[in-house]
Amino acid sequence: MQQLADSTGVSRRLLFQAAAVHRYGCAELVKAAHDGVLAMKHCETLAKALPHDAQRELLAELPTMTPRHRHDLLAIIKGDLTYRTRTAREKVGP
């Protein structure tokens, strides 16, 4: 992965984020990521946190959102995803 990142001039993290968007995101979210409508890290968060229908709804509302509203909404979604991930790991245990 590092060789691919070096050859394309991007970070490994960006490659992993793009892979997650392609794997979990709806087609519209993948397009938004490629077009730069949202940062790749935000697209990754949406892809992992929301089902495809909810992803499409959020993308449809983006043009009407203020930058602050968009930031706050993404922070809430990211926090929820982090919480769900943490609690799932705790259930598995050591």
Secondary structure as the mmCIF struct_conf table of DSSP 4:
data_model
#
loop_
_struct_conf.conf_type_id
_struct_conf.id
_struct_conf.beg_label_comp_id
_struct_conf.beg_label_asym_id
_struct_conf.beg_label_seq_id
_struct_conf.end_label_comp_id
_struct_conf.end_label_asym_id
_struct_conf.end_label_seq_id
HELX_RH_AL_P HELX_RH_AL_P1 GLN A 2 THR A 8
TURN_TY1_P TURN_TY1_P1 GLY A 9 GLY A 9
BEND BEND1 VAL A 10 VAL A 10
HELX_RH_AL_P HELX_RH_AL_P2 ARG A 12 TYR A 24
BEND BEND2 GLY A 25 GLY A 25
HELX_RH_AL_P HELX_RH_AL_P3 ALA A 27 ASP A 35
TURN_TY1_P TURN_TY1_P2 GLY A 36 GLY A 36
BEND BEND3 VAL A 37 LEU A 38
HELX_RH_AL_P HELX_RH_AL_P4 MET A 40 ALA A 49
BEND BEND4 LEU A 50 LEU A 50
HELX_RH_AL_P HELX_RH_AL_P5 HIS A 52 GLU A 61
HELX_RH_3T_P HELX_RH_3T_P1 LEU A 62 THR A 64
BEND BEND5 MET A 65 MET A 65
HELX_RH_AL_P HELX_RH_AL_P6 PRO A 67 VAL A 92
#
